[in-house]
Amino acid sequence: MSAKGWWLFAAMAVLWGVPYLFISEAVASFSPAAVVSGRTLGGAVILLPIALHRRALGPALRRWPWVLAFGAIEMGGPFFLLSDAERTIPSGLTGLLVSTVPLWAVVIGFSIGTHRSVSPWRIIGLLVGFGGVAVVVGGQGMAVTDAASTFVAVGEVLLTALLYAIAPFIVSAKLSDVPSLGPISLALVAVGLVYLPFALLTQHEVPAPRSIVALAALAVLCTAVAFVAFFALIGEVGPVTAPLFTYVNPIVAIALGIIILGEPLSPWLLLGFPLVLAGCWLAATGGRWRPAAAPQPVSAAGAGALDDVTRSARESADP
């Protein structure tokens, strides 16, 4: 990998590892709907001019029903669920649970027939990964006073991971030949406008400066800049190697939660964390240290046509 590739790799590990920290700070004085609307509209303000310059909006508009479906499943549902869940559970736990996206993606692939063979390592990965989730969630539930609220929040995050795993299959089947910035920009606008009335109705307090800064960081860094950097990383190292940064994201999320927010590092998290990461890696790769095929150059239009496993890994870092 080139020096540029390593810098982009490191940037993505941080840009999609820190959103959980910013979400936790934002929901301290913003409603979940306001977080979603502010984040998506803020990201759209930055990405729309780029999409217009690259003439990516026209092809996306011709596929608007699928763009809206992509936006609802990739952004509308997950962004709200994460914001609501982080009012109850720590940001580090949220980041770890979202990292189960590759597990869900493999299950979906088997269900719809895109993965025609099941290797023993993939099966082991699924069992180990979900076992790690059970360890973390069970331990977290025993360590809180309001177990019901905790398990609801955990369910919201796991549903987010499932939605993140579904969205790439829509893109692969219906939007693979559309320049990626087009659907992403239009989806951000649509989701932001849908949530705007709810944001205005549910925002009952003046946001604290810290929450405003966190929401701005979500919009600029974790949405707009992150997507642009990710496309650059794909172009530099190919669609097979690029998503490997997703295995670093939970480490960033947990470390920031402990250092900045003072979140506890429970023994259950220490035990389940490596199980989840190992399970995700085995399920996504089948135990291969090297990709089966060499990465191919990706054009601007083709950057949106990642394969299912690649996109699934990418989504685990897109909270």
C-alpha positions, 0 to 999 in steps of 0.5 A: 500500500502506498503512503497515500493509501496508509494515510487514507486508511488511518483517516477512515479508521478515525472518521468512522470510529469517532461518530459514536462519541459525537452522537453521545455528546449531541444527544445530551441537548439535541433530540434524536430527530434533530441530530439526524436532520442536522447531520444529514442536511449539514453533510448534504450542503457539502456534498451536493456541490461536489455531486453537481460538479461531477454530474452525479445527480442526473443518474441518481434522480432517474433511480429516485425510488431506490435512492429513497429506499437506500436513504431510509435504510442506510441513513434514516433508520440507523442515524435515529436508532443510534441517536436514541440508543446512545441516550442509554448505553455507552458510545463504546458499546454502541460502536462494538455492536455496530461492528457486527454488520459483516455477520448480518451481511453474511446471513443475508447473503446466504438467505438470498443466495448471493453466498452459494457455499458456506465454508466452515470458517464462515460458520465458525465466524458467525457463531463466535461473533454472535457469541461475543455479542451475547457475552457483552450484552448479557454482562451489560444487562447485569451491570445496570439498574434499568435492564429493560431500557438497556436491552431496548437500546441494544436492540436498536443498535443491532437493528441498525447493524442489520439495516447497514447490512441490507443497504449494500444489497440494494445498492449492488442490485439497483444502483451499482452503475450510478456514480456514488456521490449522486445517491448519497447526496440525494439521500442525505437531502431527503432524510434531512428534510423528512426529519426536519419537522420532527426535529423542530417539534421535539427540540425543546431546549437551547442546545449546549455549545458542546452538543452543537460542536458535536453535531457539526463534527458529525455533519462535516467530518463523519458524513461529508469528509468521510464519504469523500475520503472513503471514495479516495481510499477505494481509488487508491487501494481497490475495493477489497483492501479499502474496508479493512479499516472497519476492524479498527473502528470499534477500538477507536470508539471504545478508547474515546468513550473511556478517555473522553467520556469516562465510560467504564471498561467492563470485564464483559466488554474485554471478553466479548470485544475480541470475540466479536472482531474475530467472528466478523473477520472470519465471517467476512473473509472465510479466514483468508489473510489475503483477498482471493483476487487482486484489487481492480481500479475503480472508476468514479462511477464504479466506486458505488459498485463494491461487492456485497462483502466489501460494502458490508464491511464498509457499512459497519463503520458508517454510523 
